[in-house]
């Protein structure tokens, strides 16, 4: 049976719990496809990128000041 790394906490039958980072081999076969598609699990043999992705730069939004006009 294939092993999968859990990326989010999962409860699965029969009364099992896996936490992020756990490697499990007893997930229900009919659930593996959708769990993978949703990003909840990944194959345990999946290699991590050797080069980390760059940290995104913060975005600064221009904000116009609110000017209240007198109705006189």
GUDO-522952 format. One record per residue (C-alpha): x negated, y, z. Coordinates in nm, 3 decimals. Layout:
% residues N
+---------+---------+---------+
:      xx :      yy :      zz :
+---------+---------+---------+
:       X :       Y :       Z :
...
+---------+---------+---------+
% end
This chain:
% residues 72
+---------+---------+---------+
:      xx :      yy :      zz :
+---------+---------+---------+
:   0.000 :   0.000 :   0.000 :
:  -0.123 :   0.352 :  -0.078 :
:  -0.222 :   0.595 :   0.193 :
:  -0.093 :   0.952 :   0.208 :
:  -0.209 :   1.258 :   0.402 :
:   0.078 :   1.438 :   0.573 :
:   0.080 :   1.815 :   0.515 :
:   0.384 :   1.902 :   0.730 :
:   0.540 :   1.726 :   1.027 :
:   0.765 :   1.441 :   0.911 :
:   1.019 :   1.219 :   1.079 :
:   1.085 :   0.902 :   0.882 :
:   1.245 :   0.563 :   0.938 :
:   1.231 :   0.361 :   1.147 :
:   1.192 :   0.622 :   1.424 :
:   0.844 :   0.736 :   1.314 :
:   0.674 :   1.077 :   1.335 :
:   0.366 :   1.197 :   1.145 :
:   0.193 :   1.529 :   1.213 :
:  -0.001 :   1.745 :   0.964 :
:  -0.338 :   1.585 :   0.890 :
:  -0.223 :   1.231 :   0.972 :
:  -0.284 :   0.958 :   0.716 :
:   0.004 :   0.713 :   0.684 :
:   0.069 :   0.401 :   0.478 :
:   0.423 :   0.317 :   0.583 :
:   0.633 :   0.589 :   0.417 :
:   0.950 :   0.465 :   0.245 :
:   0.860 :   0.395 :  -0.119 :
:   1.169 :   0.571 :  -0.254 :
:   1.068 :   0.895 :  -0.075 :
:   0.706 :   0.925 :  -0.190 :
:   0.785 :   1.097 :  -0.521 :
:   0.996 :   1.378 :  -0.377 :
:   0.774 :   1.422 :  -0.070 :
:   0.477 :   1.473 :  -0.305 :
:   0.672 :   1.708 :  -0.535 :
:   0.776 :   1.923 :  -0.240 :
:   0.417 :   1.942 :  -0.112 :
:   0.487 :   1.751 :   0.209 :
:   0.231 :   1.477 :   0.140 :
:  -0.063 :   1.412 :  -0.090 :
:  -0.259 :   1.099 :  -0.177 :
:  -0.515 :   1.042 :   0.098 :
:  -0.792 :   0.996 :  -0.158 :
:  -0.736 :   1.342 :  -0.305 :
:  -1.057 :   1.538 :  -0.289 :
:  -1.060 :   1.889 :  -0.158 :
:  -1.209 :   2.157 :  -0.381 :
:  -1.580 :   2.202 :  -0.322 :
:  -1.550 :   2.576 :  -0.368 :
:  -1.286 :   2.751 :  -0.155 :
:  -1.042 :   2.971 :  -0.338 :
:  -1.108 :   3.343 :  -0.298 :
:  -0.918 :   3.530 :  -0.032 :
:  -0.662 :   3.759 :  -0.193 :
:  -0.722 :   4.128 :  -0.140 :
:  -0.451 :   4.310 :   0.051 :
:  -0.209 :   4.508 :  -0.159 :
:  -0.148 :   4.870 :  -0.066 :
:   0.179 :   5.025 :  -0.173 :
:   0.216 :   5.396 :  -0.230 :
:   0.499 :   5.537 :  -0.023 :
:   0.655 :   5.873 :  -0.089 :
:   0.736 :   6.077 :   0.223 :
:   1.102 :   6.131 :   0.301 :
:   1.192 :   6.497 :   0.277 :
:   1.520 :   6.599 :   0.432 :
:   1.685 :   6.898 :   0.267 :
:   1.905 :   7.140 :   0.458 :
:   2.254 :   7.191 :   0.314 :
:   2.272 :   7.560 :   0.399 :
+---------+---------+---------+
% end
